[in-house]
Amino acid sequence: MFDILAKQFQKPAGLLGKLAGKIMYFENRKINKWTIQQLKINRRDSILEVGFGPGYSIRHIMDHFRHAETDGVDVSEDMKASAAKLNDEYIRQGKVRLFVKDIHDYFPDKTYNKIFSVNNYPLWTKPRESLQHLYGMLEEDGIIAITVQPREEGADDTIAKNLGQVIKTDMEAAGFHSISISYKEARPVLTVCVTAIK
């Protein structure tokens, strides 16, 4: 059962997918807000979220920065349906767009001031290549933030810290600079956020 549910967190679908989505929504709320703070969003920023899940972060951003525009990309059609429902008002206003794609297959028609991802990076099939791809989507001096709370069996604070170093190394390889690692005490295990500038 736990293996089945774990797969749903990677690509939610059906009834179990909806359950996974609700769990992600509540567990990730504080982590999402913390990550958004790291972005230092300005009034008219264009923002991309990679792995938008049930759409909470996008809704939070748009509720607080109504002049911003936010795109989201996720591999799950079910998550798109949930996120679209939550952000219906902003989608109708043309301020939010949602896409179903793997990140390395996503080719936007614009560039972004801010890019972020919460609890999605370990699921990327080509993390370094995808970071290089995101580098190309980011405006000069734009900020990227990658946040992860390890979810695998046996995850602990050490794994979170090691993951932070891995993400930092991957960001350096992609060309980012001014890389910073931050930690947040959260249940069940320490959460890491790595930020960088193009």
PEFENLIN-V817604 format. One record per residue. N is the residue number from 1. RES is the residue in one letter. PHI is phi in degrees with one decimal (* if undefined). NEAR is the number of other C-alpha atoms within 10 Angstrom. Layout:
n->N res->RES phi->PHI near->NEAR
n->N res->RES phi->PHI near->NEAR
//
This chain:
n->1 res->M phi->* near->5
n->2 res->F phi->-65.1 near->7
n->3 res->D phi->-64.1 near->7
n->4 res->I phi->-63.6 near->9
n->5 res->L phi->-65.8 near->14
n->6 res->A phi->-59.4 near->14
n->7 res->K phi->-64.0 near->14
n->8 res->Q phi->-65.2 near->20
n->9 res->F phi->-68.9 near->22
n->10 res->Q phi->-76.8 near->19
n->11 res->K phi->-145.5 near->18
n->12 res->P phi->-62.4 near->22
n->13 res->A phi->-154.3 near->18
n->14 res->G phi->66.6 near->10
n->15 res->L phi->-62.9 near->11
n->16 res->L phi->-65.0 near->15
n->17 res->G phi->-63.4 near->20
n->18 res->K phi->-65.4 near->18
n->19 res->L phi->-63.6 near->16
n->20 res->A phi->-61.2 near->22
n->21 res->G phi->-61.6 near->23
n->22 res->K phi->-65.7 near->15
n->23 res->I phi->-61.9 near->13
n->24 res->M phi->-61.1 near->16
n->25 res->Y phi->-57.6 near->17
n->26 res->F phi->-77.8 near->11
n->27 res->E phi->-66.7 near->14
n->28 res->N phi->-87.1 near->19
n->29 res->R phi->-53.5 near->14
n->30 res->K phi->-64.6 near->13
n->31 res->I phi->-65.2 near->23
n->32 res->N phi->-61.3 near->20
n->33 res->K phi->-59.7 near->14
n->34 res->W phi->-60.7 near->14
n->35 res->T phi->-63.7 near->25
n->36 res->I phi->-59.8 near->21
n->37 res->Q phi->-61.3 near->12
n->38 res->Q phi->-65.8 near->17
n->39 res->L phi->-77.3 near->19
n->40 res->K phi->51.3 near->11
n->41 res->I phi->-66.0 near->18
n->42 res->N phi->-100.8 near->12
n->43 res->R phi->-54.0 near->12
n->44 res->R phi->-113.5 near->12
n->45 res->D phi->-65.1 near->17
n->46 res->S phi->-105.6 near->22
n->47 res->I phi->-124.1 near->25
n->48 res->L phi->-124.7 near->28
n->49 res->E phi->-109.5 near->23
n->50 res->V phi->-98.5 near->24
n->51 res->G phi->82.5 near->28
n->52 res->F phi->-76.9 near->26
n->53 res->G phi->55.0 near->34
n->54 res->P phi->-76.6 near->27
n->55 res->G phi->91.2 near->23
n->56 res->Y phi->-62.4 near->20
n->57 res->S phi->-62.7 near->26
n->58 res->I phi->-61.6 near->27
n->59 res->R phi->-61.7 near->20
n->60 res->H phi->-61.5 near->15
n->61 res->I phi->-61.5 near->18
n->62 res->M phi->-68.5 near->17
n->63 res->D phi->-66.7 near->13
n->64 res->H phi->-103.6 near->11
n->65 res->F phi->-133.5 near->15
n->66 res->R phi->-66.7 near->12
n->67 res->H phi->-93.4 near->14
n->68 res->A phi->-79.7 near->18
n->69 res->E phi->-127.0 near->22
n->70 res->T phi->-131.0 near->25
n->71 res->D phi->-104.7 near->20
n->72 res->G phi->-134.9 near->25
n->73 res->V phi->-129.2 near->22
n->74 res->D phi->-150.8 near->23
n->75 res->V phi->-84.9 near->19
n->76 res->S phi->-106.2 near->22
n->77 res->E phi->-64.0 near->16
n->78 res->D phi->-64.4 near->21
n->79 res->M phi->-66.4 near->24
n->80 res->K phi->-62.4 near->22
n->81 res->A phi->-62.3 near->15
n->82 res->S phi->-65.2 near->18
n->83 res->A phi->-66.5 near->21
n->84 res->A phi->-65.6 near->20
n->85 res->K phi->-64.3 near->13
n->86 res->L phi->-67.8 near->16
n->87 res->N phi->-112.4 near->23
n->88 res->D phi->-52.5 near->14
n->89 res->E phi->-59.0 near->13
n->90 res->Y phi->-74.5 near->19
n->91 res->I phi->-66.0 near->17
n->92 res->R phi->-63.5 near->11
n->93 res->Q phi->-79.1 near->8
n->94 res->G phi->79.1 near->11
n->95 res->K phi->-93.5 near->17
n->96 res->V phi->-127.6 near->23
n->97 res->R phi->-129.9 near->17
n->98 res->L phi->-121.0 near->22
n->99 res->F phi->-127.2 near->19
n->100 res->V phi->-105.1 near->17
n->101 res->K phi->-157.4 near->17
n->102 res->D phi->-77.1 near->17
n->103 res->I phi->-57.3 near->22
n->104 res->H phi->-78.5 near->16
n->105 res->D phi->-106.3 near->10
n->106 res->Y phi->-97.2 near->15
n->107 res->F phi->-125.3 near->12
n->108 res->P phi->-72.7 near->12
n->109 res->D phi->-95.5 near->6
n->110 res->K phi->-155.7 near->9
n->111 res->T phi->-110.4 near->19
n->112 res->Y phi->-123.4 near->23
n->113 res->N phi->-84.9 near->21
n->114 res->K phi->-138.4 near->25
n->115 res->I phi->-132.5 near->27
n->116 res->F phi->-147.2 near->27
n->117 res->S phi->-152.4 near->23
n->118 res->V phi->-121.6 near->24
n->119 res->N phi->53.3 near->25
n->120 res->N phi->-127.1 near->19
n->121 res->Y phi->-53.9 near->18
n->122 res->P phi->-63.8 near->16
n->123 res->L phi->-90.9 near->12
n->124 res->W phi->-66.8 near->17
n->125 res->T phi->-74.3 near->12
n->126 res->K phi->-133.1 near->13
n->127 res->P phi->-58.5 near->18
n->128 res->R phi->-66.1 near->17
n->129 res->E phi->-63.2 near->16
n->130 res->S phi->-67.8 near->20
n->131 res->L phi->-64.3 near->24
n->132 res->Q phi->-64.4 near->18
n->133 res->H phi->-63.3 near->17
n->134 res->L phi->-65.7 near->22
n->135 res->Y phi->-55.7 near->23
n->136 res->G phi->-68.5 near->15
n->137 res->M phi->-85.4 near->20
n->138 res->L phi->-91.4 near->22
n->139 res->E phi->-66.1 near->17
n->140 res->E phi->-56.3 near->13
n->141 res->D phi->69.9 near->13
n->142 res->G phi->-71.0 near->20
n->143 res->I phi->-111.6 near->26
n->144 res->I phi->-118.2 near->28
n->145 res->A phi->-135.5 near->23
n->146 res->I phi->-116.7 near->25
n->147 res->T phi->-116.5 near->26
n->148 res->V phi->-141.4 near->23
n->149 res->Q phi->-112.0 near->28
n->150 res->P phi->-54.2 near->21
n->151 res->R phi->-117.9 near->15
n->152 res->E phi->-71.7 near->9
n->153 res->E phi->-60.1 near->6
n->154 res->G phi->82.7 near->7
n->155 res->A phi->-63.3 near->14
n->156 res->D phi->-145.6 near->16
n->157 res->D phi->-61.2 near->17
n->158 res->T phi->-63.8 near->11
n->159 res->I phi->-62.9 near->18
n->160 res->A phi->-61.6 near->21
n->161 res->K phi->-66.6 near->18
n->162 res->N phi->-64.1 near->12
n->163 res->L phi->-63.0 near->21
n->164 res->G phi->-58.6 near->23
n->165 res->Q phi->-67.3 near->15
n->166 res->V phi->-62.9 near->13
n->167 res->I phi->-63.6 near->25
n->168 res->K phi->-59.5 near->22
n->169 res->T phi->-61.8 near->14
n->170 res->D phi->-64.0 near->18
n->171 res->M phi->-66.5 near->25
n->172 res->E phi->-59.9 near->17
n->173 res->A phi->-63.6 near->14
n->174 res->A phi->-80.7 near->20
n->175 res->G phi->107.8 near->14
n->176 res->F phi->-72.4 near->22
n->177 res->H phi->-132.3 near->16
n->178 res->S phi->51.6 near->10
n->179 res->I phi->-79.0 near->18
n->180 res->S phi->-132.9 near->13
n->181 res->I phi->-112.0 near->17
n->182 res->S phi->-122.4 near->14
n->183 res->Y phi->-126.8 near->17
n->184 res->K phi->-131.4 near->15
n->185 res->E phi->-69.1 near->12
n->186 res->A phi->-150.2 near->14
n->187 res->R phi->-86.4 near->9
n->188 res->P phi->-89.4 near->13
n->189 res->V phi->-150.1 near->17
n->190 res->L phi->-49.7 near->19
n->191 res->T phi->-112.4 near->24
n->192 res->V phi->-116.7 near->30
n->193 res->C phi->-127.6 near->28
n->194 res->V phi->-111.4 near->24
n->195 res->T phi->-113.2 near->25
n->196 res->A phi->-157.2 near->21
n->197 res->I phi->-121.5 near->20
n->198 res->K phi->-82.8 near->19
//
